[in-house]
Amino acid sequence: MNLTSIGTIHSPFDQKLGIPRQPLLCPSVEGKIVLNSDYAREDTLREIESFKYLWLLYWCHASESWRETVRPPRLGGKEKVGVFATRSPHRPNPIGLSLVKLEGINSDFSLRVSGLDILDGTPLLDIKPYLSLWDAHPEAGNGWVDKTEELKPLEVSFEEVESADQALLSDELKSIIQETLCWDPRPAYTKDEERIFTHRVQGIDISWKKQGSKIILLKAKRA
């Protein structure tokens, strides 16, 4: 089998920490799909604008290894399930699948999309339209996920960020931070509420910690 990248996915996420665990959880996260010259043509995209959502298949290039079992964050990072019963990027063939919303097509035939849960610079393998006629099966259930507690978003506070740092946070960046941190992106095994995490979004390093039922943003600085 020969796989060829057809383009590159660009997102605000420069590091794995802080990326949403599922697509469309963060509708404010916008990005762009830049197709390689062989595919950036009117013919390859003909009628694609008639679809509201797209499936993206991509290569999880930052995935370094895989194991037969995975500890999903939804299970608290303690219980194991088989890798093929998860969407973990750490797989024998690290192929990712995400459903994104198509926002528009640029003059250079790049695609504007939203709801991304993908690392910036990820190689794109394929694009397929989402068809509610066949792709939606509400009666199917959600496997072991149905046995877990319903996720509730946490409050995200910007109050402790100094005014000089606040100036670095555009409204768009604040929305991305709010929508990603509210789902507590810490590794599932981490319970230490004094630990400070730092990750990069849109070239800005943000530092934060969990405190009770809140995520507290502490600092923002240019990378």
C-alpha positions in Angstrom: 0.0 0.0 0.0 1.2 3.5 -0.9 -0.3 6.5 1.0 0.3 10.0 -0.3 -0.4 13.2 1.6 -2.8 15.3 -0.4 -2.3 18.4 1.7 -1.7 19.9 5.1 -4.1 20.7 7.9 -3.4 24.0 9.7 -4.9 24.7 13.2 -4.1 27.0 16.2 -2.7 24.0 18.1 1.1 24.0 18.1 1.4 21.2 20.8 -0.6 18.1 21.6 -1.5 19.3 25.1 -4.7 21.4 24.9 -6.1 19.9 21.7 -9.8 19.0 22.1 -10.3 15.3 22.6 -13.1 15.2 20.1 -13.9 17.3 17.0 -16.7 20.0 17.1 -16.4 20.3 20.9 -14.8 23.7 20.2 -16.7 25.4 17.4 -14.5 28.6 17.7 -11.4 26.6 16.6 -10.9 27.5 12.9 -8.3 26.3 10.6 -7.4 25.7 7.0 -6.7 22.8 4.7 -4.1 23.5 2.1 -4.1 21.0 -0.7 -1.0 20.1 -2.6 -0.7 21.5 -6.1 -1.8 18.3 -7.8 -5.2 18.5 -6.0 -5.8 22.2 -5.5 -8.1 22.5 -8.5 -11.7 23.4 -9.2 -12.4 19.9 -10.5 -11.3 18.0 -7.3 -13.6 20.3 -5.2 -16.6 20.5 -7.5 -19.8 20.4 -5.4 -17.9 20.2 -2.1 -19.5 23.4 -1.0 -22.9 21.7 -1.1 -21.9 19.8 2.1 -22.0 21.3 5.5 -19.6 18.9 7.2 -16.6 16.9 6.0 -14.7 13.8 7.3 -11.0 14.4 7.4 -8.6 11.4 7.4 -5.1 12.3 8.3 -1.7 10.9 9.5 -1.1 11.5 13.3 2.6 12.3 12.6 3.3 13.1 16.3 2.3 9.6 17.4 5.5 7.7 18.3 4.2 4.3 19.4 1.2 2.2 20.1 0.0 -0.4 22.6 -2.7 -3.0 22.5 -4.7 -1.3 25.3 -5.4 2.3 26.0 -6.5 4.1 29.2 -9.1 6.6 27.9 -9.4 9.9 29.7 -13.1 9.4 29.8 -12.5 6.4 32.1 -10.2 8.5 34.4 -7.0 7.1 32.9 -7.3 3.9 35.0 -9.4 1.4 33.2 -8.0 -0.2 30.0 -9.8 -0.9 26.7 -8.5 -2.3 23.4 -6.9 0.2 21.1 -9.5 -0.6 18.4 -12.3 0.3 20.9 -10.9 3.9 21.1 -10.0 6.9 18.9 -6.6 7.2 20.4 -4.0 8.5 17.9 -1.5 5.9 19.1 -2.4 3.1 16.7 -0.6 0.5 14.5 -1.3 2.8 11.6 -1.8 6.3 13.2 -4.7 7.4 11.0 -7.0 10.0 12.5 -10.6 10.7 11.6 -12.3 14.0 12.4 -15.6 15.5 11.5 -15.3 19.3 10.8 -17.6 22.0 9.5 -16.9 23.5 6.1 -16.8 27.3 6.4 -15.8 28.2 2.9 -13.4 27.8 0.0 -10.6 30.3 -0.7 -9.5 31.5 -4.2 -6.4 29.2 -4.0 -8.7 26.2 -3.3 -7.8 25.9 0.3 -10.7 25.1 2.6 -11.7 27.0 5.7 -13.0 24.6 8.4 -14.0 24.8 12.1 -14.3 22.5 15.0 -10.8 21.1 14.6 -9.1 18.8 17.1 -6.0 18.4 15.0 -2.3 19.4 15.5 -1.0 22.1 13.2 0.9 20.8 10.3 -0.8 17.4 10.2 -0.6 15.6 6.8 -4.0 15.1 5.2 -4.8 11.8 3.6 -8.3 12.2 2.3 -11.5 14.3 2.5 -15.0 12.7 2.4 -18.4 14.4 2.7 -20.5 13.8 5.8 -23.9 12.4 4.8 -26.6 12.5 7.5 -28.6 10.1 5.4 -26.1 7.3 6.1 -23.5 8.5 8.6 -26.0 9.4 11.4 -27.2 6.4 13.5 -28.5 7.9 16.8 -29.9 4.5 17.9 -26.4 3.0 17.8 -25.3 4.0 21.3 -21.8 4.8 22.4 -20.4 1.6 23.7 -18.4 1.9 26.9 -18.7 5.7 26.8 -22.4 5.3 27.8 -21.2 3.8 31.1 -19.3 6.9 32.0 -20.5 10.0 33.7 -21.7 12.9 31.5 -19.0 15.4 31.0 -19.7 18.9 32.3 -17.7 21.9 31.2 -15.6 23.7 33.8 -15.6 27.4 34.4 -12.5 29.1 32.9 -11.3 32.2 34.7 -9.1 34.9 33.1 -9.1 37.1 36.2 -5.6 36.3 37.4 -3.9 37.2 34.1 -2.1 40.5 34.3 -3.3 43.3 32.1 -0.1 43.2 29.9 -0.8 39.5 29.2 -4.4 40.2 28.6 -3.4 42.4 25.7 -2.1 39.3 23.9 -5.4 37.5 24.1 -7.6 38.4 21.1 -11.3 37.7 21.3 -10.8 34.7 19.0 -7.9 33.4 21.1 -10.0 33.8 24.3 -12.8 31.8 22.7 -10.4 29.0 21.7 -8.9 28.9 25.2 -12.3 28.9 26.9 -13.6 26.1 24.7 -10.6 23.9 25.0 -9.7 24.4 28.7 -13.3 24.0 29.9 -13.1 20.2 29.1 -10.0 19.8 31.3 -7.3 18.7 28.8 -4.9 17.5 31.5 -3.7 13.9 31.2 -6.2 11.7 32.8 -3.7 10.4 35.3 -3.1 13.9 36.6 -4.9 14.8 39.8 -2.5 17.3 41.3 -4.3 20.7 41.3 -1.1 22.6 42.2 0.6 21.5 39.0 0.8 24.3 36.4 0.5 23.4 32.7 1.7 25.4 29.7 0.8 24.9 26.1 1.0 27.0 22.9 -2.0 28.3 20.9 -1.6 30.6 18.0 2.0 31.3 19.0 1.1 32.3 22.5 2.2 30.2 25.5 -0.6 30.0 28.1 -0.1 28.7 31.6 -3.0 27.4 33.7 -4.0 25.1 36.5 -7.2 23.4 37.7 -8.5 24.6 41.0 -11.7 23.0 42.3 -14.3 23.3 39.6 -12.4 26.0 37.7 -9.5 26.2 35.3 -7.5 29.3 36.2 -5.5 31.0 33.5 -2.3 32.3 35.0 -0.1 33.8 32.3 0.2 34.4 28.6 3.3 35.3 26.7 4.6 35.2 23.1 6.4 32.0 22.2 
